[in-house]
Amino acid sequence: MIYFTPGPSQLHKNIARYIQDTLKYNVGSVSHRSEIYKKWHSKAVLGIRKFLSVPDSHSVFFLSSSLESMERIIQNTVYKSSFHVIIGAFSKKWYEIAEALKKSPTQITIPDGQPIPEKITLPQNTEVVCITQNETSTGVSIPLNVIHSFKKKYPHVLVAVDVVSSCPFPKLDYSRVDFSFFSVQKGLGLPAGLGVLTVSPQALFKSQELEKKYSVGSYHSFSSLKIMADKSQTPETPNVLGIYLLGKILHDLNKKGIKKIRYEINEKAKLIHNFFSKNPQMGTPFVSDSRFRSSTTLMFKVGTKQKKILNALKKEGVIIGRGYGAKYKNGYIRVANFPQHSLQMVNKLLKVLDKIK
Ligand SMILES: *Cc1c(COP(=O)(O)O)cnc(C)c1O
C-alpha cells in the first residue's frame, strides 16, 4: 500500500530495516539515562539542526505530539493573551487550547481556502502570535514573508509557527521565529508518537519570567525540558524508539540534502496540480488563489467523483485522504506530498486518476 494520507502517512523506505535494528540494539530496553541513549538523543537533535538549519542558540525539545507543543507554548509563555490566525481546524484547535488554559486569546478568522492578508495587525496586548503555516484541514499555506514580517514590526511579540504538515518544505528564518514545531508522522515518514519543538532564547527567557509567578506545568515546563535537553535527555521516559528512528531517518535525509528534497516536493506538487488543471472535470483546487496553495497537503473539490476516485486508487493499493471533518468529508480529497513520496509513487497515483477521468 502507498499512503498519500496527510498523517499518519507513508513511512520512509528505510524504516523497516531500522525497526529491525532496534531489536538488535535493545532500544526498547536500555535506560533513558544511559550513555547509549544520550548518543541516540543527540544524534536526532544534531540531525534536526543540520536538516532544518536550526541555530545552536535555539533549544530542541522532544514532546509527545504537536497538540502538546501548542499547549506548552501557551502555558509557558503567555500571561494573558495570544493572537491566533485561524484558517481552519488545526489553527482553531490552538486557539481553543489557549481558552482551555484560561488565557484570553484573540484571533482573526479567515474563511476556509481564502487568501491570507499580507499585513496582519496584532492587538496591543499580544504576547505570542500563533500561526499555522500549513493548514492541513484546508490545504492553505501561509507565505513565509507574512510570518517573517511580524518580528520586525513587533520585536517583543513571540512568533510561534506550526509546520506540522509542511516540514521540511518551508525554509524558516529562525531569527524571526521563536517557536516551530512538527510531528514525525507527517513529513518525516515515521510512526506517530513524537513531537519536536524548537525554542528561541527570547522565548526561553519569557518562560523563566512567567514561571516565577504562574503555573507553567511541571515535568514539561520549558525550564525542566531545557535542563534535561542540555544533558541530551528528557524529564520523563521518552519515546526512545521514535527518537532512535528519527536520528536514523534524519541521517538519510541529510545525505540526500534539504535542497534536493525541497526541489522534489515542488516538482511533485506541480505534477499533481497540472493533472487537475488539465482535467477540471476530475476536480478543482479547494484553494483558488495559487499563492496560498499548499505544496505538501493538496486539497481538491471532487464532488460526486469522490467515491469513484477513492475506490479506483484503493484497488491499485493507493490510499489518499478524504476532506477533513464533517464539512469536507464528502466531496473533497486530500493528497499528501511529503519527502517519502517518491516521483514513482506520484506517477502511479496520476496514472490511476488518468484511467478513470
Ligand atoms: C496533524 C497536525 C497537528 C497535530 O499533530 P499531532 O501530532 O496529532 O498532535 C497540528 N497541526 C497541524 C497543522 C497538523 O496537520
The ligand as an SDF file (V2000), in Angstrom:
LIG
                    3D

 15 15  0  0  0  0  0  0  0  0999 V2000
   -1.5060   16.8660   12.4500 C   0  0  0  0  0  0  0  0  0  0  0  0
   -1.4630   18.2680   12.8130 C   0  0  0  0  0  0  0  0  0  0  0  0
   -1.3970   18.6880   14.1510 C   0  0  0  0  0  0  0  0  0  0  0  0
   -1.4920   17.7350   15.3020 C   0  0  0  0  0  0  0  0  0  0  0  0
   -0.3880   16.8650   15.3650 O   0  0  0  0  0  0  0  0  0  0  0  0
   -0.4150   15.7080   16.4760 P   0  0  0  0  0  0  0  0  0  0  0  0
    0.8930   15.0110   16.2910 O   0  0  0  0  0  0  0  0  0  0  0  0
   -1.5950   14.8430   16.1670 O   0  0  0  0  0  0  0  0  0  0  0  0
   -0.5500   16.3680   17.8010 O   0  0  0  0  0  0  0  0  0  0  0  0
   -1.2910   20.0390   14.3970 C   0  0  0  0  0  0  0  0  0  0  0  0
   -1.2580   20.9410   13.3970 N   0  0  0  0  0  0  0  0  0  0  0  0
   -1.3260   20.5720   12.1050 C   0  0  0  0  0  0  0  0  0  0  0  0
   -1.2860   21.6220   11.0440 C   0  0  0  0  0  0  0  0  0  0  0  0
   -1.4370   19.2330   11.7690 C   0  0  0  0  0  0  0  0  0  0  0  0
   -1.5100   18.8670   10.4810 O   0  0  0  0  0  0  0  0  0  0  0  0
  1  2  1  0
  2  3  1  0
  2 14  2  0
  3  4  1  0
  3 10  2  0
  4  5  1  0
  5  6  1  0
  6  7  2  0
  6  8  1  0
  6  9  1  0
 10 11  1  0
 11 12  2  0
 12 13  1  0
 12 14  1  0
 14 15  1  0
M  END
$$$$
